[in-house]
């Protein structure tokens, strides 16, 4: 047990370190806290990122804390995931490709008793990874210009504690507490005449966000669910370092400064969903809707403003027979669609996106729900217009879900 716990917390530490590096190459990560992560854990990534009302039977559903009340008895569920992303960016002048690889989540969950369950999750909340090469700027009071390179990296992590409770049969409620933390780093370099300049800024954010959830089985095998994330403010601090090299390396000047930055306001988010199991539980259908009230934060970015965001998702899963002796009949097949009308508005255009997903659940044990979850997503964001960029991406996620891995003893002698 001590070895397993040490391994678990080592993975948490490794994941946090990895999140300090670039997890994306999207140009839209330039704005705000970066690209906000919309994906989930395990099977939901292949189902259009839906699952607000989906019951948790042998996997971790981080989309609704109420689902933790249904973690099967005498089980301990562990989930670790990674992802690979290929991005293509296109504007009026050119196009380019980028790839990125990293962890996507670490999570575990377990029941407290027949009515209560809890778990911890660590996922990226936002991701930053942009580069602006050869950016031309006018010298104030002159007709001359200079070119600079700007690089951004980092992002925020979300470490959540989730608790679910079945208050009466078929009705579950839940609460989550999330600690958001991380750094966003930006470096600008340029050369002017015989001198070079480098400016490095590291902005650290931290804060706490609370969430609520419920799942209600309104008919046999038909459930509805709801979630609410309360608005919060992330406090920030800034560390700035300036390096100046004059007369081609003859003199180097280093300056450092620290200070506070304005709080970043996160909006209230409302989520609604339904889930139905049909044809003797062989087919699962999910539908989700989420709304984030960015208008209420009264925030703006360098060249854009924040607007209310609406996300729609639809997901399907087919499983012929999860207990069949035939391996191929125990495989789960998934697909889904997700549309996000965006929360950032630039030049009166909202940066919307859509994605089409597909996935497989490959069982790795015939005694429990341990599964290798593989999902693929094709998506598009933005449009080619004025200064805007159209981004197309191919995303592959791989999640290993292990059940009854640590705490269940073999009672058969």
C-alpha positions as CSV (number, residue, x, y, z in Angstrom):
1,X,0.0,0.0,0.0
2,X,2.7,2.5,0.9
3,X,4.4,1.8,-2.4
4,X,1.2,2.3,-4.4
5,X,0.4,5.6,-2.6
6,X,4.0,6.8,-3.1
7,X,3.6,6.0,-6.8
8,X,0.3,7.8,-7.0
9,X,1.6,11.0,-5.4
10,X,4.7,10.8,-7.6
11,X,2.4,10.8,-10.6
12,X,0.5,13.8,-9.3
13,X,3.8,15.7,-8.9
14,X,5.0,14.7,-12.4
15,X,1.8,15.8,-13.9
16,X,2.0,19.2,-12.2
17,X,5.5,19.6,-13.5
18,X,4.5,18.7,-17.0
19,X,1.7,21.2,-16.9
20,X,4.3,24.0,-16.5
21,X,5.4,23.2,-20.1
22,X,3.4,24.0,-23.3
23,X,0.5,21.6,-23.8
24,X,-0.8,23.4,-26.9
25,X,0.4,25.4,-29.8
26,X,-2.9,27.2,-30.5
27,X,-2.6,30.9,-31.3
28,X,-5.8,31.4,-29.4
29,X,-3.9,30.6,-26.2
30,X,-2.6,34.1,-26.4
31,X,-5.8,35.4,-24.8
32,X,-6.8,35.4,-21.2
33,X,-5.7,32.3,-19.3
34,X,-5.1,30.4,-22.5
35,X,-7.2,27.7,-24.2
36,X,-9.7,26.4,-21.6
37,X,-9.8,22.6,-21.4
38,X,-13.3,21.1,-22.2
39,X,-12.4,17.4,-22.2
40,X,-13.1,14.9,-19.5
41,X,-11.8,11.7,-18.2
42,X,-12.0,8.2,-19.7
43,X,-14.9,7.3,-21.9
44,X,-16.5,10.8,-22.1
45,X,-13.8,12.0,-24.5
46,X,-15.1,9.6,-27.2
47,X,-18.7,10.7,-26.6
48,X,-18.5,14.3,-27.5
49,X,-17.3,15.3,-24.0
50,X,-20.8,14.6,-22.6
51,X,-21.8,12.9,-19.3
52,X,-23.5,15.3,-16.9
53,X,-26.3,12.8,-16.3
54,X,-24.4,9.6,-17.1
55,X,-24.2,7.1,-14.2
56,X,-20.8,6.2,-13.0
57,X,-20.5,2.4,-13.1
58,X,-16.8,1.4,-13.0
59,X,-15.3,4.6,-14.3
60,X,-14.7,8.2,-13.1
61,X,-17.1,10.9,-14.3
62,X,-15.6,14.2,-13.4
63,X,-18.3,16.2,-15.2
64,X,-20.7,15.8,-12.3
65,X,-19.7,15.3,-8.6
66,X,-23.1,13.6,-7.9
67,X,-21.8,10.6,-9.9
68,X,-19.3,9.8,-7.2
69,X,-22.1,8.5,-5.0
70,X,-22.5,5.5,-7.5
71,X,-18.9,4.3,-7.4
72,X,-19.3,0.5,-7.0
73,X,-18.7,-1.0,-3.5
74,X,-15.4,-2.6,-2.7
75,X,-13.7,-0.9,-5.6
76,X,-11.0,1.6,-6.1
77,X,-10.8,3.3,-9.5
78,X,-7.7,4.9,-10.9
79,X,-7.4,6.7,-14.2
80,X,-4.4,8.2,-15.9
81,X,-4.4,9.7,-19.4
82,X,-2.3,11.3,-22.1
83,X,-2.9,13.0,-25.3
84,X,-1.3,13.9,-28.7
85,X,-2.5,16.7,-30.8
86,X,-1.7,17.8,-34.4
87,X,-2.7,21.3,-35.3
88,X,-2.9,23.1,-38.6
89,X,-3.2,26.9,-38.6
90,X,-4.2,29.0,-41.6
91,X,-4.6,32.7,-42.3
92,X,-4.7,34.8,-45.4
93,X,-1.0,34.5,-46.0
94,X,0.2,31.1,-45.0
95,X,-0.4,27.8,-43.1
96,X,1.7,25.8,-40.7
97,X,1.5,22.6,-38.6
98,X,2.4,21.9,-34.9
99,X,2.2,18.9,-32.6
100,X,2.1,18.6,-28.8
101,X,2.2,15.6,-26.4
102,X,1.5,15.5,-22.7
103,X,-0.5,14.1,-19.8
104,X,-4.3,14.8,-19.8
105,X,-5.4,13.7,-16.3
106,X,-4.7,11.7,-13.1
107,X,-7.7,10.7,-11.0
108,X,-8.9,8.2,-8.5
109,X,-12.2,7.5,-6.7
110,X,-13.6,5.1,-4.1
111,X,-16.9,4.5,-2.2
112,X,-17.2,5.5,1.5
113,X,-20.3,3.4,2.0
114,X,-23.3,2.3,-0.1
115,X,-24.5,5.9,-0.4
116,X,-21.4,8.0,-0.5
117,X,-18.3,8.2,-2.7
118,X,-15.4,10.6,-3.2
119,X,-12.4,11.1,-5.4
120,X,-9.6,13.5,-6.5
121,X,-8.8,14.6,-10.0
122,X,-5.9,16.7,-11.5
123,X,-6.5,18.0,-15.0
124,X,-5.3,21.0,-17.0
125,X,-7.7,23.9,-16.7
126,X,-6.1,26.0,-19.4
127,X,-3.1,25.7,-21.8
128,X,-0.8,28.3,-23.2
129,X,1.7,27.7,-26.0
130,X,1.9,30.4,-28.7
131,X,4.7,32.0,-30.8
132,X,4.7,35.3,-32.6
133,X,7.7,35.5,-34.9
134,X,8.8,38.6,-36.7
135,X,6.2,40.9,-35.1
136,X,6.9,44.4,-36.6
137,X,6.5,47.4,-34.3
138,X,6.9,51.2,-34.9
139,X,9.5,53.1,-32.8
140,X,7.6,55.9,-31.1
141,X,8.5,59.3,-32.6
142,X,10.2,57.7,-35.6
143,X,9.4,56.1,-38.9
144,X,11.7,53.2,-38.1
145,X,10.4,49.8,-37.1
146,X,11.9,46.8,-35.3
147,X,10.9,43.1,-35.3
148,X,10.4,41.0,-32.2
149,X,9.7,37.4,-31.3
150,X,7.2,36.6,-28.5
151,X,6.8,33.2,-27.0
152,X,4.2,32.1,-24.4
153,X,3.9,28.8,-22.4
154,X,2.4,27.3,-19.3
155,X,-1.2,27.2,-18.1
156,X,-3.3,26.5,-15.1
157,X,-4.0,23.2,-13.3
158,X,-7.3,22.2,-11.6
159,X,-7.0,20.0,-8.6
160,X,-10.5,18.9,-7.4
161,X,-12.0,17.1,-4.5
162,X,-15.4,15.5,-5.3
163,X,-18.0,14.1,-3.0
164,X,-21.3,12.5,-4.0
165,X,-24.2,11.3,-1.8
166,X,-27.4,9.4,-2.6
167,X,-30.1,11.2,-0.5
168,X,-32.9,8.9,-1.6
169,X,-33.0,6.1,-4.1
170,X,-32.5,7.4,-7.7
171,X,-31.5,10.9,-6.5
172,X,-27.9,11.9,-5.9
173,X,-26.2,15.2,-5.1
174,X,-22.6,16.2,-5.1
175,X,-20.2,19.0,-4.3
176,X,-16.7,19.7,-5.7
177,X,-14.0,22.1,-4.5
178,X,-11.3,22.9,-7.1
179,X,-8.0,24.6,-6.5
180,X,-6.8,26.4,-9.6
181,X,-3.1,27.3,-9.8
182,X,-0.3,27.7,-12.3
183,X,2.0,30.1,-14.2
184,X,1.8,31.7,-17.6
185,X,5.2,32.8,-19.0
186,X,5.9,35.2,-21.8
187,X,9.2,36.1,-23.3
188,X,9.9,38.8,-25.9
189,X,13.2,39.3,-27.7
190,X,14.2,42.0,-30.2
191,X,17.4,43.6,-31.5
192,X,17.7,47.4,-32.2
193,X,20.8,48.8,-33.8
194,X,23.7,47.4,-31.8
195,X,21.7,46.4,-28.8
196,X,19.5,43.4,-27.9
197,X,16.6,43.3,-25.4
198,X,14.8,40.5,-23.7
199,X,11.7,40.8,-21.5
200,X,10.5,37.8,-19.5
201,X,7.2,37.9,-17.5
202,X,5.8,35.2,-15.3
203,X,2.2,35.6,-14.1
204,X,1.1,33.3,-11.3
205,X,-2.6,32.7,-10.6
206,X,-4.4,30.8,-7.9
207,X,-7.9,30.5,-6.5
208,X,-10.7,28.3,-5.3
209,X,-13.9,27.4,-7.2
210,X,-16.9,25.5,-5.7
211,X,-19.3,23.4,-7.7
212,X,-22.6,21.5,-7.1
213,X,-24.3,18.7,-9.0
214,X,-27.2,16.4,-9.0
215,X,-28.4,13.3,-10.9
216,X,-32.0,12.1,-10.9
217,X,-33.2,8.8,-12.5
218,X,-36.6,10.0,-13.7
219,X,-37.5,6.7,-15.5
220,X,-35.9,3.3,-15.5
221,X,-32.6,3.8,-17.3
222,X,-33.3,7.5,-18.1
223,X,-31.5,10.1,-16.0
224,X,-31.2,13.9,-16.0
225,X,-28.4,15.9,-14.4
226,X,-27.4,19.4,-13.5
227,X,-24.2,21.2,-12.5
228,X,-23.4,24.6,-11.2
229,X,-20.0,26.2,-10.8
230,X,-19.9,29.3,-8.8
231,X,-18.1,32.4,-10.0
232,X,-14.7,33.2,-8.5
233,X,-11.7,35.5,-8.8
234,X,-8.2,34.2,-9.3
235,X,-5.6,36.3,-7.6
236,X,-2.4,37.0,-9.6
237,X,1.2,38.1,-9.1
238,X,3.7,39.2,-11.7
239,X,7.5,38.7,-11.9
240,X,9.2,40.7,-14.6
241,X,12.9,40.3,-15.7
242,X,14.5,42.6,-18.3
243,X,17.9,41.9,-19.9
244,X,19.6,44.5,-22.1
245,X,22.8,43.9,-24.0
246,X,24.5,47.1,-25.3
247,X,27.1,47.4,-28.0
248,X,27.2,43.7,-29.0
249,X,27.7,42.0,-25.7
250,X,30.0,44.6,-24.2
251,X,27.6,45.6,-21.5
252,X,24.7,43.5,-20.0
253,X,22.1,45.0,-17.7
254,X,19.6,42.9,-15.8
255,X,16.5,44.4,-14.0
256,X,13.9,42.5,-12.0
257,X,10.5,43.7,-10.6
258,X,7.6,42.0,-8.9
259,X,4.0,43.1,-8.3
260,X,0.3,42.2,-8.3
261,X,-1.9,42.0,-11.3
262,X,-5.6,42.4,-11.6
263,X,-7.7,39.4,-10.5
264,X,-9.0,37.2,-13.3
265,X,-12.8,36.6,-13.0
266,X,-14.2,33.2,-13.7
267,X,-17.9,33.1,-14.5
268,X,-20.8,31.1,-13.2
269,X,-21.3,28.0,-15.3
270,X,-24.6,26.1,-15.5
271,X,-24.8,22.6,-17.0
272,X,-27.8,20.4,-17.9
273,X,-27.9,16.9,-19.3
274,X,-29.8,13.7,-20.0
275,X,-28.7,10.1,-20.3
276,X,-30.7,7.1,-21.5
277,X,-29.8,3.4,-21.8
278,X,-31.7,1.6,-24.5
279,X,-32.0,-1.9,-26.0
280,X,-31.3,-3.8,-22.8
281,X,-28.6,-1.3,-21.8
282,X,-26.6,-1.9,-25.0
283,X,-26.9,1.7,-26.2
284,X,-26.2,4.8,-24.2
285,X,-27.3,8.3,-25.4
286,X,-26.1,11.5,-23.7
287,X,-27.0,15.1,-24.4
288,X,-25.4,18.0,-22.5
289,X,-25.7,21.8,-22.5
290,X,-23.4,24.2,-20.7
291,X,-23.6,28.0,-20.4
292,X,-20.9,30.2,-18.9
293,X,-21.9,33.8,-18.0
294,X,-18.7,35.6,-19.1
295,X,-20.7,38.9,-19.7
296,X,-21.1,39.2,-15.9
297,X,-17.3,39.3,-15.4
298,X,-17.0,42.7,-17.2
299,X,-13.6,41.8,-18.6
300,X,-11.8,42.4,-21.8
301,X,-8.5,41.3,-23.3
302,X,-5.9,43.1,-25.4
303,X,-8.0,43.1,-28.6
304,X,-11.1,41.2,-27.6
305,X,-13.9,41.0,-25.1
306,X,-15.5,38.1,-23.2
307,X,-19.0,37.0,-24.1
308,X,-21.5,34.4,-22.8
309,X,-20.5,30.9,-23.9
310,X,-22.8,28.1,-25.0
311,X,-21.6,24.5,-25.4
312,X,-23.8,21.7,-26.9
313,X,-22.8,18.0,-26.9
314,X,-24.2,14.7,-28.0
315,X,-22.7,11.3,-27.3
316,X,-23.4,7.6,-28.1
317,X,-21.9,4.4,-26.7
318,X,-22.7,0.9,-27.9
319,X,-21.7,-2.3,-26.0
320,X,-23.0,-5.6,-27.0
321,X,-22.4,-7.4,-23.7
322,X,-19.9,-6.3,-21.2
323,X,-19.8,-9.7,-19.5
324,X,-19.6,-11.9,-22.6
325,X,-16.8,-14.4,-22.8
326,X,-16.0,-13.1,-26.3
327,X,-13.5,-10.3,-26.1
328,X,-14.9,-8.4,-29.2
329,X,-18.4,-8.4,-27.8
330,X,-17.1,-6.7,-24.7
331,X,-15.6,-3.8,-26.6
332,X,-17.4,-0.4,-26.4
333,X,-17.9,1.8,-29.4
334,X,-18.4,5.5,-29.0
335,X,-19.0,8.6,-31.0
336,X,-20.1,12.2,-30.4
337,X,-20.4,15.8,-31.5
338,X,-19.6,19.0,-29.6
339,X,-20.2,22.6,-30.5
340,X,-18.8,25.6,-28.6
341,X,-19.9,29.1,-29.7
342,X,-16.9,30.6,-27.9
343,X,-16.3,33.0,-25.0
344,X,-13.9,35.4,-26.8
345,X,-15.1,38.0,-29.3
346,X,-12.6,39.7,-31.6
347,X,-13.7,42.3,-34.2
348,X,-17.3,41.4,-33.6
349,X,-16.6,37.7,-34.4
350,X,-16.9,35.1,-31.7
351,X,-14.2,32.4,-31.8
352,X,-16.5,29.3,-32.1
353,X,-15.4,25.7,-32.5
354,X,-16.8,22.2,-33.1
355,X,-15.4,18.7,-32.8
356,X,-16.5,15.2,-33.9
357,X,-15.3,12.4,-31.7
358,X,-15.0,8.6,-31.9
359,X,-13.6,6.1,-29.4
360,X,-13.1,2.6,-28.2
361,X,-13.3,1.0,-24.8
362,X,-10.9,-2.0,-24.8
363,X,-11.4,-4.3,-21.8
364,X,-8.2,-5.4,-20.1
365,X,-9.8,-7.7,-17.5
366,X,-12.8,-10.1,-17.6
367,X,-13.3,-9.7,-13.8
368,X,-13.9,-6.0,-13.5
369,X,-14.3,-2.8,-15.5
370,X,-10.6,-2.1,-16.1
371,X,-10.4,-0.6,-19.6
372,X,-8.1,1.1,-22.0
373,X,-10.0,4.0,-23.5
374,X,-8.9,5.3,-26.8
375,X,-10.5,8.4,-28.5
376,X,-10.0,10.5,-31.6
377,X,-11.3,13.9,-32.2
378,X,-11.3,16.2,-35.3
379,X,-12.1,19.8,-34.7
380,X,-12.0,23.3,-36.0
381,X,-11.8,26.7,-34.3
382,X,-11.9,30.3,-35.6
383,X,-12.0,31.5,-39.2
384,X,-9.8,33.1,-41.8
385,X,-10.8,36.8,-41.5
386,X,-8.8,39.9,-41.0
387,X,-6.3,39.1,-38.2
388,X,-8.0,35.9,-37.2
389,X,-6.7,32.4,-37.7
390,X,-8.5,29.1,-38.5
391,X,-7.3,26.2,-36.5
392,X,-7.9,22.6,-37.4
393,X,-6.8,19.8,-35.1
394,X,-6.6,16.0,-34.7
395,X,-6.5,14.9,-31.1
396,X,-5.9,11.4,-29.8
397,X,-6.4,10.7,-26.1
398,X,-5.4,7.5,-24.3
399,X,-6.8,6.7,-20.8
400,X,-6.0,3.7,-18.6
401,X,-8.9,3.0,-16.2
402,X,-8.1,0.4,-13.5
403,X,-10.8,-0.9,-11.1
404,X,-10.2,-3.1,-8.0
405,X,-6.5,-2.5,-8.4
406,X,-5.4,-1.8,-4.9
407,X,-7.9,-2.5,-2.2
408,X,-9.8,-5.6,-3.1
409,X,-8.5,-8.8,-1.6
410,X,-8.9,-12.2,-3.2
411,X,-11.2,-14.1,-0.9
412,X,-11.0,-17.3,-2.8
413,X,-8.5,-19.8,-1.3
